[in-house]
């Protein structure tokens, strides 16, 4: 069974960079027809897709966050990461990583990590 | 971005009831729609994808229909463990977007 788990600081100061890592078990990040996603959830805005890195290493980001998001690649590990720069209180959320498994033209999110709460505060 | 609107926002039903949740897209999305449910403190869990395909391991009381802009999720005989918030999601184009959620309570 594929497992994902998010890790990283639970508290980030305003204007700094939020950095999270997703560790994947029982699957390789860079093989197969998969997309590796970050999603966040807040009480006010609900579920918001941040972006994905696909098995080939290409990335695709939500236009609303694109200027602040990077998903660096680590080919030596079964991990993918999220970096979100210049954070504000509005970036306080539960952050999830999830696998997108493409079937025909759609890529539903079939495995999710448990989520990690990140609070932006000084 | 495509907006996904769910109705109702919340509902209460009894064990054994048939329940239907509706999701409407602001533009046509073919059948690129998935349904998830989420229990408190847990991550969302995939129920249905491609509008009507049941994810492996999901009970057959869950079913999905629709294409274009209008979609439904039906639970044929509600069970106590179905108490959760339900979300639809489109990945027809970037960015993929989620509905605001429907909170289902068991009476």
Interface residues (C-beta under 8 A of the other chain):
Chain A: X46 X47 X48 X49 X60 X62 X63 X64 X96 X98 X100 X103 X104 X105 X106 X107 X108 X109 X110 X112 X113 X114 X115
Chain B: X1 X30 X31 X32 X33 X34 X36 X42 X43 X44 X45 X46 X49 X50 X53 X55 X87 X89 X91 X94 X95 X96 X97 X98 X99 X100 X101
